[in-house]
Amino acid sequence: MQVIFVADIFGISYEFEQLCQQTMLALSQRLSTKQSAGLSYLLIGPYQERKRFANEQEAYHYFSENVGLERYTQQLKQRLAALSGQKLLVGFSVGGSAIWQLSSTHVDLKNLAAICFYSSQIRHFCELSPNIASYMIMPATEQHFSITDLQTKLATKANVSVERSQYQHGFMNHLSSHFDLNGYHEYSEKLLSLLAAKIQGKQWPLSR
């Protein structure tokens, strides 16, 4: 079993690596020895090399000019196709949007489920429906669209569970202006619980 972490516009930063490493360490400790056997993880980002941006505006501009969502989705598809074994996908912001597009247009039986944090671009692809169980964690608000409307649309889909947090877009990223330490701790535990549940063969909670 592999857990695939898909980064946002900041790419694979040291902070992102720390989040993933801490999650996997806690996950291996929560699971039984048998369940954790063969457990591994991989980080996927939009850039070939590590980037360090001054702020979100700079990161967004660079991502938009040099990668874009469609290309990121294709990169993700290629990377996942090269991996053997079962996979759980965890995406943040545009990383989650890439997962949404891929899991809705491409069937890979090795991809078991997806957890996506504040993936705002999926509002442009609401006609799509993921082929795998998908748990969508929404921010409290978004500047350019209604979270309530998006939540309502997504909650009608068979494979989708939606949870609206009380934090803003980027609350899990230390580099984001909306990083929230309380939200980080709360949803690090949530992420851990969701991953453990899938590995243990349990069902995820319904939308709320």
NORKAWO-V786171 format. One record per residue. N is the residue number from 1. PHI is phi as a letter, one per 30 degrees, with the letter a starting at -180 (999 if undefined). Layout:
n=(N & N)
phi=(PHI & PHI)
This chain:
n=(1 & 2 & 3 & 4 & 5 & 6 & 7 & 8 & 9 & 10 & 11 & 12 & 13 & 14 & 15 & 16 & 17 & 18 & 19 & 20 & 21 & 22 & 23 & 24 & 25 & 26 & 27 & 28 & 29 & 30 & 31 & 32 & 33 & 34 & 35 & 36 & 37 & 38 & 39 & 40 & 41 & 42 & 43 & 44 & 45 & 46 & 47 & 48 & 49 & 50 & 51 & 52 & 53 & 54 & 55 & 56 & 57 & 58 & 59 & 60 & 61 & 62 & 63 & 64 & 65 & 66 & 67 & 68 & 69 & 70 & 71 & 72 & 73 & 74 & 75 & 76 & 77 & 78 & 79 & 80 & 81 & 82 & 83 & 84 & 85 & 86 & 87 & 88 & 89 & 90 & 91 & 92 & 93 & 94 & 95 & 96 & 97 & 98 & 99 & 100 & 101 & 102 & 103 & 104 & 105 & 106 & 107 & 108 & 109 & 110 & 111 & 112 & 113 & 114 & 115 & 116 & 117 & 118 & 119 & 120 & 121 & 122 & 123 & 124 & 125 & 126 & 127 & 128 & 129 & 130 & 131 & 132 & 133 & 134 & 135 & 136 & 137 & 138 & 139 & 140 & 141 & 142 & 143 & 144 & 145 & 146 & 147 & 148 & 149 & 150 & 151 & 152 & 153 & 154 & 155 & 156 & 157 & 158 & 159 & 160 & 161 & 162 & 163 & 164 & 165 & 166 & 167 & 168 & 169 & 170 & 171 & 172 & 173 & 174 & 175 & 176 & 177 & 178 & 179 & 180 & 181 & 182 & 183 & 184 & 185 & 186 & 187 & 188 & 189 & 190 & 191 & 192 & 193 & 194 & 195 & 196 & 197 & 198 & 199 & 200 & 201 & 202 & 203 & 204 & 205 & 206 & 207 & 208)
phi=(999 & c & c & c & c & c & d & d & d & d & i & d & d & d & d & d & e & d & e & d & d & d & d & d & d & d & d & d & d & d & d & d & e & d & d & d & d & i & d & b & b & b & c & b & b & d & c & d & b & d & c & b & c & d & a & d & d & d & d & d & d & d & d & d & d & c & b & i & d & d & d & d & d & d & d & d & e & d & d & d & d & d & c & c & i & d & b & c & c & b & b & b & h & d & d & d & d & d & d & e & d & d & d & c & b & b & c & b & d & d & d & d & a & b & b & b & c & h & c & d & d & d & d & d & b & d & d & d & b & d & d & b & e & b & c & c & c & c & d & d & b & b & d & c & a & c & d & e & d & d & d & d & d & d & d & d & d & d & c & c & c & b & b & c & d & c & c & c & e & j & d & c & c & e & d & d & d & c & e & b & d & d & d & e & d & d & d & d & d & d & e & e & d & d & d & d & d & d & d & d & i & c & d & d & d & d & e & b)
